[in-house]
Amino acid sequence: MHHQELRLRMSGNRVVYQSLNAAVLAGDGKWSERFTTYLMGKKVIEYPIDVLMKRGFDVAVLARDEERFEDLGIPILKQRRKGLVGALLDVVDQMGTPVLIVYGDVIADENFYLSPLSAPAKCSVSAVPFVPSPRHSTLDLSGKALATGATSSYIFGGVMLLDTPCVEELRKYSDLIKAINDMISKNLVDVILYDGMWIDIDEPKDLIKALRILIENKVRGEFISSDAEVHPTAVIKGKVYIDRKAKIGPYVIIEGPAYIGKNVVIEALSYIKSSSVEEHSLVETFTRIEKSVIQPGAKIKAFERLEEEVIYEKT
């Protein structure tokens, strides 16, 4: 295992992190396609990757199925151990310390992915406010003097900075949340509270939640690319982003939040609401799509009715 020094430099008004490794986890789970599912023109896993690369990190993906991520153009590390603790140890063994580790199915503000770096300690984790559920385990912050006064309403947000002291402690555990809570109580890990945009993509409906928030942040009203074609009879309502070379046919209705990707064709009399139609897709006439995400190159046949679905291929 090797140790790296963290160096900072300025690029304009932006801090760039040099000589620091970052790993984006792409585990299994019940819906493994979530990492490579497109939303607003890029894969879910590319949201954290793009931020980290822009800030100068040396980024790799940790995955069991390496072939699924080869087109990302960055190193792919093989996950050999089981569980989250095993994944973290696989990263450390292959990349060394310190290393920033980010869950690949979390879409958040840029500051979230970098939040552990603001802690004074060598090891730190992000914590986000959330109602505890079977999906998320609560962090025990009862012994911490927090400015918010919160003691039990925060969960692990999915980003952490690991260095040698906490890695050696981590090797004693099989359960990640128990390990984090114990290290918090031993003052081995600092907790950074984050209260901005944060969406955990765990099931298809989370994509629609993310779409709404991303659209809210991206456009004030409708945005139509200068080389998109929108028929004069089409109706665009609310926050809608229509990307390059999209074609919107006669009497189409699109209600936001909605994203229409590059080279998408929406044929006449179709209705789209609260949905993302990704690049090179075709939506034939008289189609109704609500709260759905249509993946690149899909073809939705005429008169189809889709609601709360993720479509990966032709219907």
C-alpha positions in Angstrom: 0.0 0.0 0.0 1.4 3.4 -0.9 0.6 6.8 0.6 -0.1 9.9 -1.4 0.2 13.5 -0.5 -2.8 15.7 -1.3 -1.9 18.8 -3.3 -4.2 21.7 -4.2 -3.9 24.3 -6.9 -6.3 26.9 -8.2 -7.9 26.8 -11.7 -9.7 30.2 -12.0 -11.9 30.3 -8.8 -11.9 26.5 -8.5 -9.8 24.3 -6.3 -8.3 21.4 -8.2 -7.1 18.3 -6.3 -3.8 16.8 -7.6 -2.3 13.4 -6.8 -5.4 12.2 -5.0 -7.1 9.0 -6.0 -10.9 8.6 -6.1 -12.9 5.4 -6.6 -16.5 5.3 -7.7 -18.3 2.1 -6.5 -20.6 0.3 -8.9 -21.8 -2.7 -6.8 -24.4 -5.2 -7.5 -27.7 -4.8 -5.8 -31.2 -5.6 -6.9 -31.1 -3.2 -9.9 -27.5 -3.2 -11.1 -28.5 -1.4 -14.4 -29.0 1.8 -12.3 -25.3 2.8 -12.7 -25.4 2.7 -16.5 -29.0 4.0 -16.9 -29.0 7.4 -18.7 -30.7 10.5 -17.3 -30.6 13.9 -19.0 -27.9 12.8 -21.5 -25.5 10.9 -19.3 -25.2 7.7 -17.2 -26.0 7.9 -13.5 -22.4 6.9 -12.6 -21.1 9.7 -14.8 -22.5 12.4 -12.4 -19.9 11.7 -9.7 -17.2 10.8 -12.2 -17.5 14.1 -14.1 -17.2 16.1 -11.0 -14.2 14.3 -9.7 -12.4 14.4 -13.1 -13.1 18.1 -13.5 -11.5 18.7 -10.1 -8.3 16.8 -11.0 -8.7 13.5 -9.2 -7.3 10.2 -10.6 -10.6 8.4 -10.9 -11.3 4.7 -11.2 -14.5 2.5 -11.0 -14.7 -0.5 -8.8 -17.0 -3.2 -10.2 -17.5 -6.9 -10.5 -18.7 -6.7 -14.1 -15.8 -4.7 -15.6 -17.0 -4.9 -19.2 -20.1 -2.8 -18.5 -18.0 0.2 -17.7 -15.2 0.0 -20.2 -16.7 2.7 -22.4 -16.2 5.3 -19.6 -12.6 5.6 -20.6 -11.2 5.4 -17.1 -9.5 2.5 -15.2 -11.8 -0.3 -13.9 -10.8 -2.0 -10.7 -12.0 -5.6 -10.0 -14.2 -6.1 -6.9 -13.2 -9.4 -5.4 -14.4 -9.2 -1.8 -18.1 -9.3 -0.8 -20.0 -6.5 0.8 -19.4 -2.8 1.2 -16.5 -3.2 3.6 -14.9 -5.6 1.1 -15.4 -3.1 -1.7 -13.6 -0.4 0.3 -10.7 -2.7 1.1 -10.4 -3.7 -2.5 -10.1 0.0 -3.4 -7.5 0.6 -0.8 -5.4 -2.5 -1.8 -5.4 -1.4 -5.5 -5.2 2.4 -5.1 -3.5 3.1 -1.8 -4.4 5.9 0.6 -5.6 8.5 1.0 -8.5 7.8 -1.3 -11.9 9.4 -1.8 -14.6 6.8 -2.2 -18.0 7.7 -3.8 -21.1 5.6 -4.4 -21.8 5.5 -8.1 -25.6 5.7 -7.7 -25.8 9.0 -5.9 -26.6 12.2 -7.9 -25.8 15.3 -5.9 -24.4 18.8 -6.0 -20.7 19.1 -6.8 -19.9 20.1 -3.2 -21.3 16.9 -1.9 -18.8 14.7 -3.6 -16.0 16.9 -2.2 -17.4 17.4 1.3 -15.1 14.9 3.2 -12.1 16.9 2.1 -13.2 19.9 4.3 -12.7 17.9 7.5 -9.6 18.3 9.6 -9.2 14.6 10.3 -7.5 12.2 7.8 -10.7 10.1 7.6 -14.2 11.6 7.1 -17.7 10.7 5.9 -20.6 12.6 4.6 -24.0 12.6 6.5 -27.3 13.6 4.9 -30.6 14.3 6.6 -33.0 11.5 5.8 -35.9 9.6 7.3 -34.5 6.2 8.4 -35.7 3.3 6.2 -34.7 -0.3 5.3 -32.6 1.3 2.5 -30.6 3.5 4.8 -29.0 3.0 8.2 -28.8 5.9 10.7 -25.5 7.3 11.8 -25.0 7.6 15.5 -24.1 11.2 16.0 -25.2 11.4 19.7 -21.7 12.1 20.9 -21.0 14.9 18.4 -21.6 18.6 19.0 -23.4 19.5 15.8 -24.4 23.0 14.9 -27.8 21.7 13.7 -28.5 20.0 17.0 -29.3 16.8 15.1 -28.3 13.6 16.8 -30.1 10.7 15.0 -31.7 11.9 11.8 -28.6 11.6 9.5 -27.6 8.7 7.3 -24.3 7.9 5.5 -24.4 9.8 2.3 -22.1 7.6 0.2 -18.9 9.5 0.1 -15.9 9.1 2.4 -12.2 9.9 2.7 -10.1 6.9 3.8 -6.6 7.1 5.2 -4.4 4.5 7.0 -5.7 4.8 10.6 -9.3 4.2 9.7 -8.5 1.5 7.1 -6.7 -0.6 9.7 -9.8 -0.2 11.9 -12.1 -1.0 9.0 -10.4 -4.4 8.5 -11.9 -5.6 11.8 -15.5 -5.3 10.5 -18.0 -6.8 8.1 -20.8 -4.2 8.5 -19.9 -0.8 7.1 -22.4 1.3 9.2 -21.3 -0.4 12.4 -17.7 0.3 11.5 -18.4 4.0 10.7 -20.4 4.5 13.9 -17.7 2.8 16.0 -15.0 4.9 14.3 -17.1 8.1 14.9 -17.3 7.2 18.6 -13.5 6.7 18.7 -12.9 10.0 17.0 -11.2 8.2 14.1 -13.6 9.7 11.6 -15.0 13.2 11.2 -18.6 13.7 10.1 -19.5 16.4 7.5 -23.1 17.3 7.4 -24.5 18.0 4.0 -28.0 19.4 3.3 -28.0 20.1 -0.4 -29.3 18.2 -3.4 -28.9 14.4 -2.8 -30.7 11.6 -4.6 -29.9 7.9 -4.0 -30.8 6.0 -7.2 -32.0 2.7 -5.8 -35.1 2.1 -7.9 -36.7 3.5 -11.1 -38.9 6.0 -9.4 -35.8 7.7 -8.0 -34.8 8.6 -11.5 -38.0 10.7 -11.8 -37.2 12.4 -8.5 -33.7 13.2 -9.8 -35.1 14.4 -13.1 -37.3 16.9 -11.4 -34.5 18.3 -9.2 -32.0 18.4 -12.1 -34.4 20.2 -14.4 -35.2 22.7 -11.6 -31.5 23.5 -11.3 -30.8 23.5 -15.0 -33.5 25.7 -16.5 -35.8 28.5 -15.4 -38.5 27.7 -17.9 -38.4 25.9 -21.2 -35.0 25.5 -23.0 -35.1 24.7 -26.7 -31.8 24.2 -28.5 -31.2 26.4 -31.5 -31.0 23.5 -33.8 -34.0 21.5 -32.4 -37.2 21.5 -34.5 -40.4 22.1 -32.7 -43.6 22.2 -34.8 -45.7 25.4 -34.3 -48.6 23.5 -33.0 -46.7 21.7 -30.3 -47.3 22.8 -26.7 -44.4 23.0 -24.2 -45.4 23.6 -20.6 -43.3 24.2 -17.6 -39.6 23.3 -17.2 -38.6 21.4 -20.3 -35.2 20.9 -21.8 -35.1 20.1 -25.5 -31.6 19.1 -26.6 -29.8 19.4 -30.0 -31.4 18.2 -33.2 -34.5 16.9 -31.4 -37.7 16.9 -33.6 -41.1 17.6 -31.9 -44.0 16.9 -34.2 -47.5 18.5 -34.7 -49.8 18.7 -31.7 -47.3 17.1 -29.3 -47.7 18.2 -25.7 -44.7 18.1 -23.4 -45.2 19.0 -19.7 -42.3 19.5 -17.4 -40.2 18.5 -15.8 -39.1 16.8 -18.9 -35.9 16.2 -20.9 -35.9 15.5 -24.7 -32.4 14.3 -25.7 -30.3 14.8 -28.8 -31.7 13.5 -32.1 -34.9 12.3 -30.4 -38.0 12.3 -32.6 -41.5 12.8 -31.0 -44.2 12.1 -33.6 -47.5 13.8 -33.8 -50.2 13.9 -31.1 -47.9 12.3 -28.4 -48.1 13.4 -24.8 -45.0 13.4 -22.5 -45.0 14.5 -18.9 -42.4 14.2 -16.1 -40.2 12.0 -18.2 -36.7 11.8 -19.8 -36.5 10.7 -23.4 -32.8 10.0 -24.1 -30.9 10.5 -27.3 -31.7 8.8 -30.6 -35.1 7.5 -29.3 -38.2 7.5 -31.4 -41.7 8.1 -29.9 -44.3 7.2 -32.5 -47.6 9.0 -32.9 -50.4 9.0 -30.2 -48.1 7.8 -27.5 -48.5 8.8 -23.8 -45.5 8.7 -21.5 -45.6 9.8 -17.9 -43.0 9.5 -15.1 -40.8 7.3 -17.2 -37.2 7.3 -18.5 -36.7 6.1 -22.1 -33.1 4.9 -22.7 -31.0 5.8 -25.8 -32.1 4.4 -29.1 -35.4 3.0 -27.8 -38.5 2.9 -30.1 -41.9 3.4 -28.5 -44.6 2.2 -30.8 -47.7 4.2 -31.7 -50.5 4.2 -29.1 -48.3 3.0 -26.3 -49.2 4.0 -22.7 -46.2 4.1 -20.4 -46.2 5.2 -16.7 -43.5 4.9 -14.1 -41.3 2.7 -16.4 -37.7 2.6 -17.5 -37.6 1.4 -21.1 -34.2 0.1 -22.4 -35.2 -1.1 -25.8 -38.0 -1.2 -28.4 -41.5 -1.7 -27.1 
